Amino acid sequence: MSKKIIVIGSGFSSLSAATYLSKYGYQVTILEKNKSFGGRARKFNADGFTFDMGPSWYWMPDVFEKFFNDFGKKVKDYYSLKKLNPAYRVYFGKKDFIDIEDDLKKISNSFEEVETGASKKLIKFMGEAKKNYFIAMDKIVYKPGQSIFELITLDTFLRLRYFITNIKSEVGKYFKNEKLRKILEFPVLFLGAKPENTPAFYNIMNHADFGLGTWFPEKGGMYRVVESMVELAKEVGVKFKSDCQVDKILIQDKKVVGVIANGKNISCDIVVSGADYNHTEQLIPKNYRNYSSSYWDKKVFAPSSLLFYIGLDKKIKKLSHHNLFFDVSFDKHASEIYDNPQWPESPLFYVNFPSITDNDMAPEGCENCFILIPIAPDLKDNKEIRNKYLNIVLKRIEDIAGEKISENIIYKKSFCVNDFISEYNSYKGNAYGLANTLFQTSIFKPKIKSKKINGLYFTGQLTVPGPGVPPSLISGKIVSKTIMQDFPNQ
Ligand SMILES: Cc1cc2nc3c(=O)[nH]c(=O)nc-3n(C[C@H](O)[C@H](O)[C@H](O)COP(=O)(O)OP(=O)(O)OC[C@H]3O[C@@H](n4cnc5c(N)ncnc54)[C@H](O)[C@@H]3O)c2cc1C
């Protein structure tokens, strides 16, 4: 008889782990507390609008392709992708913006217009970023983070300086202009830490950005990816249960024997949890946990977010699909997230209008608008605060981009710290898990395997390789390989 595995949660990492494990012959069931699958990447429909609730940037298409290829499939068997041009727009002030186009040559021309000589420097900078990307993909990110020796290769040794310098100083060596620096520091924000605390090796994200491009899953946005992964998982035999919260992991003689979900005992041999790590450890007795509460308190968490899902009764003319508002101090906002956690005085924020690319995401003549303000986790969250920030960002959009939208709002919903906690059991309401600082990378991440219980494993954005959709797919693969080694199927 093959081993029975319960996978907690249905985020990208859980979907990935479950699909690999089922393909390897285990009996796999996903238990998800929410009504729908996809975790932080769920969607909802309201008044004719379709909102992606979390991720909106489809980067690193190679990782998605590799995932589907592992099952003898291609991405295009499930969904089609459109490369966005411009990939995104960055606002620095009133009608002052730079469009990042869909090809490095065009981007380097835009850089040259801002700083003489920047075009050549960008090509050089990107050459290094590309080399690091391939080393990361071949030698690092698919490793389980169990031993320092995973990281020691000739390639990593020769590029050691990228691990001991940070991305801010690396970018600063190449470019003087503040706008260009901000554009090149932006991609590492996906990794959840300040650029000065993120190793320069993470310029791999610059290759992901300018080198590989920004894509959009057609006919439905990011949720198309979730739907496709659920479809593939079912094809290889994974069973799914929604509205099914796991309240306890059952242990006998230091071995997993089952879970209690919705008050019922379900037996199994192995549990893989893609729920937030800290929450999973609350499902087992204290003496079996890998980490104490003080361990979690000391960790650098990626930000939480204040999100708005807005329906507009008009089409947008003056903004792009993805827009970054970097018209205020980056350093001040970052310090209000990491150093002195508090609501930002004047936030940077991100706005997207997916219906510019996909008409079906809004009723005819309308636009779908998603706003994200990064904030520190664990902040006080209430209706008044949310409204205050909505007014701040709407005014900034109107003043800076010159596009009136406040009077065109016909649907509005917000999501913040309290919702991250209640909907996903998120630790302190974090949105993207743990930040990828040097000492929270690879072997320093929370371990994918319980040190004290046989048969308990962890996956997802709080463990290797880190936050983001592509890393979550990779995390599922890593944990499934580890289980195969520990519990080979007869
Ligand atoms: C607002 C936002 C924007 C983002 N933007 C991007 C982006 O543009 N591009 C990108 O690549 N990444 C982005 N990310 C990050 C990316 O979405 C995440 O890293 C990824 O989706 C995390 O997947 P996961 O599998 O680790 O966990 P999750 O998606 O958190 O899944 C965990 C699941 O476990 C379930 N669960 C929790 N407790 C239990 C329990 N006791 N029993 C049963 N089920 C339980 C939860 O309901 C949830 O479904 C964004 C994230 C957010 C929040």
The ligand as an ORCA input file, in Angstrom:
! r2SCAN-3c Opt
* xyz 0 1
  C      -1.093     40.783     -1.976
  C      -0.024     39.882     -2.481
  C       0.598     40.153     -3.677
  C       1.583     39.306     -4.165
  N       2.144     39.562     -5.383
  C       2.959     38.648     -5.936
  C       3.314     38.766     -7.314
  O       2.862     39.688     -7.994
  N       4.132     37.807     -7.852
  C       4.603     36.756     -7.099
  O       5.345     35.914     -7.630
  N       4.251     36.616     -5.791
  C       3.423     37.518     -5.207
  N       2.990     37.351     -3.930
  C       3.526     36.253     -3.140
  C       2.848     34.917     -3.475
  O       1.481     35.105     -3.679
  C       3.066     33.943     -2.337
  O       4.452     33.837     -2.064
  C       2.516     32.552     -2.610
  O       1.229     32.601     -3.166
  C       2.519     31.772     -1.302
  O       2.077     30.479     -1.516
  P       2.169     29.410     -0.354
  O       1.912     28.088     -0.946
  O       3.432     29.561      0.414
  O       1.051     29.778      0.728
  P      -0.442     30.418      0.760
  O      -0.837     30.964     -0.553
  O      -0.442     31.289      1.921
  O      -1.319     29.129      1.053
  C      -1.489     28.629      2.357
  C      -2.860     27.985      2.402
  O      -3.016     27.250      3.625
  C      -4.354     27.419      4.062
  N      -4.410     27.113      5.498
  C      -3.859     27.822      6.510
  N      -4.086     27.189      7.676
  C      -4.797     26.069      7.395
  C      -5.341     25.011      8.197
  N      -5.155     24.966      9.521
  N      -6.041     24.032      7.573
  C      -6.236     24.048      6.217
  N      -5.752     25.018      5.419
  C      -5.030     26.015      6.014
  C      -4.647     28.866      3.740
  O      -6.038     29.127      3.725
  C      -3.996     29.001      2.357
  O      -4.906     28.620      1.355
  C       1.987     38.176     -3.416
  C       1.368     37.898     -2.193
  C       0.364     38.733     -1.735
  C      -0.320     38.394     -0.449
*
